[in-house]
Amino acid sequence: MKKKILIFNIIFLMLFSVLVLPNSLAATVVNNAYFSIQMPSGFKRFTGYNNVGNVIMSASYSGYLDGKNYAQISYDVIKNTNNKYMYTKQDLIETAKSDNAYSGATIQHLYSTRTNVVKNELIELNGIKGHRVAYKKTYQSAEGANADAFTSYEYSDSYYLISDHYSYIFSIGYMSTNLIDSSAEKSVFNSIKIKDTAVKSHQTPFVDVAPSEWYHNAVKYVFDNNIIKGYDNLNFAPDDNLTRGMLATILYRMEGEPAISGKPKFPDVQDSKQFYYKAVKWATDKGVVAGYNTGKFGPNDNITREQLAVILNRYAKYKGKNVSATNDLKKFSDVSKISDYAVSSMKWAVGAGVITGNDNGTLNPKGNATRAEVSAMMEKYCKKVGR
């Protein structure tokens, strides 16, 4: 038994840094400049440091949960360098599934034989958005003639939260048969009070759209007006390129997503489960978008700035808008790079104020349009041309 407890301590010391847990009415409150949290009665701090790299604060506590189950509660506070979310769901899944080996002072050696992610969800805790990942690992003794042969289970439940200035990791790990979603664990997580300005101050639900960014107001506009949504209720991905399927979906959404009949004519748009399936059918039926000469639509191809101008021009005509605005484009040094089919549409887009060009005096017609750039263009289109 002593060997097992020793191994458990070694494992917890080397676990991925993480959370905090309260337990009883006699819980100890950990209170600092960044957050407060209740530790279960009897939990003692055994490691910690401050101001190492971007990590402002880190500490781990250990004790017996409910007087019988050995557990570790950890936390990290990390300084944000770009006001963007530091973790994705896939990052956390891969971290949980990694096979980490732990060795102690004895010849005993533990290795992970299986990992099962039991929770993976977007969450909000006291106004702070983030991810929750909970997983179970199975460990077995492996090496040495004198090694104790046993199998143990490690549960870890972690919250990854972000505010305007810091990212927070709160986790609890323990050896047991099944403690995930225990009342004690919930009381710990629910006790967390983050003192930094909450992400809701971004005025959007997206943690990767900081108020200081040039595209913040445009993203807020397209979100508030149900024009462009995020990848989920946490991430907008402003720097990702917009695809042709996404643009068709945007315009279809602006139309109220009317019913369609029949199937799209494009061989690469036949899966009715794809988010753009109905949108592409509607947009091609209305003459707003067209496919390639190959007969394909290319829903996952990035939309270029000149393609966007052409499609918005077609959409304006479909809506009966005044498209007489024009600009000779002489002030742009790369005007010669505009494809012949897109020249008139680019003249209209610039003349109408939908496209303004780059700071270096170029239009970059064949450059990919990011989700942030399209958000800005759609806001201008709605305000200057009319939705």
C-alpha positions as CSV (number, residue, x, y, z in Angstrom):
1,M,0.0,0.0,0.0
2,K,2.8,2.4,0.9
3,K,4.4,1.8,-2.5
4,K,1.1,2.6,-4.2
5,I,0.7,5.8,-2.4
6,L,4.2,6.8,-3.2
7,I,3.6,6.1,-6.9
8,F,0.4,8.1,-6.8
9,N,2.3,11.1,-5.4
10,I,4.9,10.8,-8.1
11,I,2.2,10.6,-10.8
12,F,0.4,13.7,-9.5
13,L,3.6,15.7,-9.2
14,M,4.3,15.1,-12.9
15,L,0.7,15.4,-14.1
16,F,-0.2,18.1,-16.6
17,S,-0.6,21.3,-14.5
18,V,-4.1,22.1,-13.7
19,L,-7.0,22.8,-11.3
20,V,-8.6,23.5,-8.0
21,L,-11.2,21.7,-5.8
22,P,-13.3,22.5,-2.7
23,N,-15.1,20.0,-0.6
24,S,-16.7,20.9,2.7
25,L,-17.9,23.9,4.6
26,A,-14.5,23.9,6.3
27,A,-12.8,24.5,3.0
28,T,-9.8,26.8,2.7
29,V,-10.2,29.8,0.4
30,V,-7.2,30.6,-1.8
31,N,-7.5,34.3,-2.6
32,N,-5.0,36.3,-4.8
33,A,-5.0,39.1,-7.3
34,Y,-6.3,36.9,-10.1
35,F,-9.0,34.6,-8.7
36,S,-10.3,33.0,-5.6
37,I,-11.2,29.3,-5.1
38,Q,-12.1,27.0,-2.3
39,M,-9.7,24.1,-1.5
40,P,-11.2,21.1,0.3
41,S,-10.5,20.9,4.0
42,G,-7.1,19.3,4.7
43,F,-5.6,20.0,1.3
44,K,-2.0,21.2,1.5
45,R,0.1,23.1,-1.1
46,F,3.1,21.1,-2.1
47,T,4.5,23.0,-5.1
48,G,4.2,26.3,-6.8
49,Y,6.0,29.2,-8.5
50,N,5.3,32.7,-9.8
51,N,6.4,34.7,-12.8
52,V,8.1,32.0,-14.9
53,G,7.8,33.0,-18.6
54,N,4.2,33.8,-19.4
55,V,3.1,31.8,-16.3
56,I,2.1,34.4,-13.7
57,M,1.2,31.9,-11.0
58,S,1.1,28.1,-10.7
59,A,0.5,25.9,-7.7
60,S,-0.7,22.4,-6.8
61,Y,-2.4,21.1,-3.7
62,S,-3.0,17.6,-2.5
63,G,-5.0,15.7,0.0
64,Y,-7.7,13.1,0.6
65,L,-11.1,14.0,-1.0
66,D,-13.9,13.0,1.3
67,G,-11.3,11.5,3.6
68,K,-10.6,8.6,1.4
69,N,-9.6,9.4,-2.2
70,Y,-6.2,10.9,-2.8
71,A,-6.4,13.9,-5.2
72,Q,-4.4,16.8,-6.6
73,I,-5.8,20.2,-7.4
74,S,-3.7,22.6,-9.6
75,Y,-4.0,25.9,-11.2
76,D,-2.0,28.1,-13.7
77,V,-2.5,31.7,-14.6
78,I,-0.9,32.6,-17.9
79,K,-0.4,36.1,-19.4
80,N,-2.1,36.5,-22.7
81,T,0.1,37.9,-25.4
82,N,-2.4,38.3,-28.2
83,N,-5.9,38.2,-26.5
84,K,-6.6,35.0,-28.4
85,Y,-7.7,31.7,-27.1
86,M,-4.6,29.5,-26.3
87,Y,-6.2,26.1,-26.7
88,T,-8.5,24.4,-29.2
89,K,-10.7,21.3,-28.5
90,Q,-8.3,19.2,-30.5
91,D,-5.3,20.4,-28.6
92,L,-6.9,19.3,-25.4
93,I,-8.0,16.0,-26.7
94,E,-4.5,15.2,-27.9
95,T,-3.0,16.3,-24.6
96,A,-5.4,14.0,-22.8
97,K,-4.6,11.1,-25.1
98,S,-0.9,11.3,-24.9
99,D,0.8,8.3,-23.4
100,N,2.9,9.7,-20.6
101,A,5.2,7.4,-18.6
102,Y,6.1,8.0,-15.0
103,S,9.0,6.5,-13.1
104,G,9.8,6.8,-9.4
105,A,12.8,6.3,-7.1
106,T,12.2,2.5,-7.1
107,I,12.3,0.1,-9.9
108,Q,8.6,0.4,-10.3
109,H,7.5,2.0,-13.6
110,L,4.0,3.0,-14.5
111,Y,2.7,3.5,-18.1
112,S,-0.5,4.6,-19.6
113,T,-2.3,1.8,-21.4
114,R,-5.5,3.6,-22.3
115,T,-7.0,7.0,-22.3
116,N,-10.7,7.7,-22.6
117,V,-12.0,11.3,-23.0
118,V,-15.3,11.4,-21.1
119,K,-16.0,15.1,-21.4
120,N,-15.1,17.6,-24.1
121,E,-17.3,20.7,-24.2
122,L,-17.5,24.4,-24.4
123,I,-18.4,25.9,-21.0
124,E,-18.9,29.2,-19.2
125,L,-18.0,29.6,-15.6
126,N,-19.0,32.8,-13.8
127,G,-19.0,34.8,-17.0
128,I,-15.7,33.4,-18.3
129,K,-15.8,31.2,-21.4
130,G,-13.6,28.2,-22.1
131,H,-13.2,24.5,-22.6
132,R,-13.8,21.6,-20.2
133,V,-11.9,18.3,-20.8
134,A,-12.2,15.3,-18.5
135,Y,-10.5,12.0,-19.2
136,K,-9.6,8.7,-17.6
137,K,-6.3,6.9,-17.9
138,T,-5.5,3.4,-17.0
139,Y,-2.0,2.7,-15.5
140,Q,-0.3,-0.7,-15.0
141,S,3.0,-1.6,-13.3
142,A,5.5,-2.7,-15.9
143,E,9.2,-3.2,-15.0
144,G,11.3,-5.0,-12.5
145,A,11.0,-8.3,-10.8
146,N,10.0,-6.7,-7.5
147,A,7.4,-4.3,-9.0
148,D,3.9,-4.5,-7.6
149,A,1.5,-5.7,-10.2
150,F,-1.6,-3.6,-10.2
151,T,-3.8,-1.5,-12.3
152,S,-5.0,1.9,-11.3
153,Y,-7.2,4.6,-12.8
154,E,-6.4,8.3,-13.0
155,Y,-9.2,10.8,-13.6
156,S,-8.5,14.4,-14.6
157,D,-11.0,17.1,-15.1
158,S,-9.7,20.4,-16.4
159,Y,-11.2,23.8,-17.2
160,Y,-9.4,26.1,-19.6
161,L,-10.7,29.6,-19.3
162,I,-9.7,32.9,-20.8
163,S,-10.4,36.5,-19.9
164,D,-9.2,39.8,-21.4
165,H,-5.7,39.5,-20.0
166,Y,-5.0,36.0,-18.7
167,S,-5.7,32.4,-19.5
168,Y,-6.5,30.1,-16.6
169,I,-6.1,26.4,-16.1
170,F,-8.0,24.8,-13.2
171,S,-7.7,21.0,-12.8
172,I,-8.3,18.1,-10.4
173,G,-6.8,14.7,-10.8
174,Y,-7.4,11.7,-8.6
175,M,-7.1,7.9,-8.4
176,S,-10.5,6.3,-8.0
177,T,-13.1,4.2,-9.9
178,N,-15.3,7.1,-10.9
179,L,-15.4,10.6,-9.4
180,I,-16.1,12.6,-12.5
181,D,-19.0,15.0,-11.8
182,S,-18.9,14.3,-8.1
183,S,-20.6,16.9,-5.9
184,A,-17.3,17.8,-4.3
185,E,-15.7,18.5,-7.7
186,K,-18.6,20.6,-8.7
187,S,-18.4,22.7,-5.6
188,V,-14.7,23.4,-6.3
189,F,-15.3,24.5,-9.8
190,N,-18.3,26.6,-8.9
191,S,-16.3,28.4,-6.2
192,I,-13.9,29.9,-8.8
193,K,-14.2,33.6,-9.0
194,I,-12.0,35.2,-11.6
195,K,-11.3,38.9,-10.9
196,D,-9.9,39.9,-14.3
197,T,-12.3,41.6,-16.8
198,A,-14.5,38.9,-18.2
199,V,-14.5,38.0,-21.9
200,K,-18.1,39.3,-22.2
201,S,-16.5,42.7,-22.3
202,H,-15.5,41.9,-25.8
203,Q,-19.1,42.6,-26.7
204,T,-19.3,39.4,-28.7
205,P,-19.2,35.8,-27.5
206,F,-15.8,35.3,-29.2
207,V,-12.7,35.2,-27.2
208,D,-10.5,35.6,-30.3
209,V,-12.0,39.0,-31.2
210,A,-10.4,41.6,-28.9
211,P,-11.9,45.1,-28.6
212,S,-8.6,46.5,-29.7
213,E,-8.6,44.8,-33.1
214,W,-9.5,46.8,-36.2
215,Y,-12.2,44.2,-37.2
216,H,-13.9,44.1,-33.8
217,N,-16.9,46.4,-34.7
218,A,-17.4,44.6,-38.0
219,V,-17.5,41.2,-36.4
220,K,-19.9,42.5,-33.8
221,Y,-22.1,43.9,-36.6
222,V,-22.2,40.7,-38.7
223,F,-22.8,38.6,-35.6
224,D,-25.5,40.8,-34.2
225,N,-27.3,40.9,-37.5
226,N,-27.0,37.1,-38.1
227,I,-24.8,37.4,-41.1
228,I,-21.7,35.6,-40.1
229,K,-21.5,33.2,-37.2
230,G,-18.5,31.8,-35.4
231,Y,-17.1,28.3,-35.7
232,D,-18.7,27.7,-32.4
233,N,-20.0,29.8,-29.5
234,L,-16.4,30.7,-28.5
235,N,-14.2,31.1,-31.6
236,F,-14.7,33.3,-34.7
237,A,-11.3,32.7,-36.3
238,P,-10.9,36.1,-37.8
239,D,-7.6,35.3,-39.6
240,D,-8.9,32.2,-41.3
241,N,-9.7,32.4,-45.0
242,L,-13.3,32.5,-46.0
243,T,-14.3,29.7,-48.4
244,R,-16.7,29.8,-51.3
245,G,-19.1,27.6,-49.4
246,M,-19.0,30.0,-46.4
247,L,-19.9,33.0,-48.7
248,A,-22.8,31.2,-50.2
249,T,-24.0,30.4,-46.7
250,I,-23.7,34.0,-45.6
251,L,-25.8,35.3,-48.5
252,Y,-28.4,32.5,-48.0
253,R,-28.6,33.4,-44.3
254,M,-29.2,37.0,-45.2
255,E,-32.2,35.9,-47.3
256,G,-33.7,34.1,-44.3
257,E,-32.7,30.6,-45.5
258,P,-35.6,30.0,-47.9
259,A,-36.7,26.5,-48.8
260,I,-35.0,24.8,-51.8
261,S,-36.0,22.0,-54.1
262,G,-33.9,19.7,-56.1
263,K,-30.2,19.0,-55.7
264,P,-27.1,21.2,-56.6
265,K,-25.7,20.5,-60.0
266,F,-22.1,20.4,-58.9
267,P,-20.5,17.0,-58.4
268,D,-18.6,18.3,-55.4
269,V,-21.8,19.6,-53.7
270,Q,-23.8,16.4,-53.2
271,D,-23.5,15.7,-49.5
272,S,-26.7,17.1,-48.0
273,K,-25.1,17.1,-44.6
274,Q,-22.6,19.8,-45.5
275,F,-23.4,23.2,-44.0
276,Y,-23.3,24.9,-47.5
277,Y,-25.4,22.3,-49.4
278,K,-28.7,24.3,-49.4
279,A,-26.9,27.6,-49.7
280,V,-25.0,26.7,-52.9
281,K,-28.3,25.3,-54.4
282,W,-30.1,28.6,-53.6
283,A,-27.3,30.9,-54.7
284,T,-26.8,29.1,-58.1
285,D,-30.5,29.0,-58.8
286,K,-30.6,32.8,-58.2
287,G,-27.5,33.4,-60.4
288,V,-25.6,34.9,-57.4
289,V,-22.8,32.4,-57.6
290,A,-21.4,30.2,-60.4
291,G,-19.1,27.3,-60.6
292,Y,-15.8,26.7,-62.4
293,N,-15.4,25.8,-66.0
294,T,-14.6,22.3,-64.8
295,G,-18.2,22.0,-63.7
296,K,-17.3,22.0,-60.0
297,F,-18.1,24.6,-57.4
298,G,-15.1,24.3,-55.1
299,P,-17.0,24.9,-51.8
300,N,-13.8,24.5,-49.7
301,D,-11.7,26.8,-52.0
302,N,-10.7,30.1,-50.5
303,I,-12.7,33.1,-51.8
304,T,-10.5,35.8,-53.4
305,R,-11.2,39.5,-53.1
306,E,-12.1,39.8,-56.8
307,Q,-14.5,36.8,-56.6
308,L,-16.1,38.4,-53.6
309,A,-16.6,41.6,-55.5
310,V,-18.2,39.7,-58.4
311,I,-20.6,37.7,-56.1
312,L,-21.6,40.8,-54.1
313,N,-22.3,42.7,-57.3
314,R,-24.5,39.8,-58.6
315,Y,-26.3,39.7,-55.2
316,A,-26.9,43.4,-55.3
317,K,-28.5,43.1,-58.8
318,Y,-30.6,40.1,-57.6
319,K,-31.9,42.3,-54.8
320,G,-32.7,45.1,-57.2
321,K,-30.1,47.5,-55.7
322,N,-28.6,50.5,-57.5
323,V,-25.2,49.3,-58.9
324,S,-24.3,52.4,-60.9
325,A,-21.5,53.4,-58.5
326,T,-18.0,53.1,-60.1
327,N,-14.4,54.0,-59.7
328,D,-11.6,54.0,-62.3
329,L,-9.2,52.3,-59.9
330,K,-6.3,54.3,-61.2
331,K,-5.0,55.0,-57.7
332,F,-4.3,51.3,-57.1
333,S,-0.9,50.1,-58.3
334,D,-2.0,46.5,-58.9
335,V,-5.1,47.3,-61.0
336,S,-3.6,45.3,-63.9
337,K,-3.8,42.1,-61.8
338,I,-7.6,42.1,-61.8
339,S,-9.0,39.3,-63.9
340,D,-11.0,40.6,-66.9
341,Y,-14.3,39.0,-65.7
342,A,-13.9,40.9,-62.4
343,V,-12.9,44.4,-63.6
344,S,-16.4,45.9,-63.7
345,S,-17.4,44.4,-60.4
346,M,-14.2,45.7,-58.7
347,K,-15.0,49.2,-60.0
348,W,-18.5,48.9,-58.6
349,A,-17.3,47.6,-55.2
350,V,-14.7,50.3,-54.8
351,G,-17.1,53.0,-56.0
352,A,-19.8,51.8,-53.6
353,G,-17.3,51.8,-50.7
354,V,-17.6,48.0,-50.2
355,I,-13.9,47.5,-50.9
356,T,-11.5,50.2,-49.9
357,G,-8.1,48.7,-50.8
358,N,-5.1,48.2,-48.6
359,D,-2.9,50.8,-46.8
360,N,-0.2,50.2,-49.4
361,G,-2.4,51.4,-52.3
362,T,-3.2,48.0,-53.6
363,L,-6.4,46.0,-54.1
364,N,-4.8,42.6,-53.9
365,P,-7.6,41.2,-56.2
366,K,-6.3,37.6,-56.2
367,G,-5.5,37.5,-52.5
368,N,-7.6,35.4,-50.2
369,A,-10.2,37.2,-48.1
370,T,-10.1,36.5,-44.4
371,R,-13.2,36.1,-42.2
372,A,-12.3,39.5,-40.6
373,E,-12.0,41.2,-44.0
374,V,-15.3,39.7,-45.2
375,S,-16.9,40.8,-42.0
376,A,-15.8,44.4,-42.8
377,M,-16.9,44.2,-46.4
378,M,-20.3,42.8,-45.4
379,E,-20.9,45.6,-42.9
380,K,-20.0,48.2,-45.5
381,Y,-22.2,46.5,-48.1
382,C,-25.2,46.4,-45.7
383,K,-24.7,50.1,-44.7
384,K,-23.8,51.6,-48.1
385,V,-25.7,49.4,-50.6
386,G,-28.5,48.1,-48.4
387,R,-29.3,44.6,-47.1
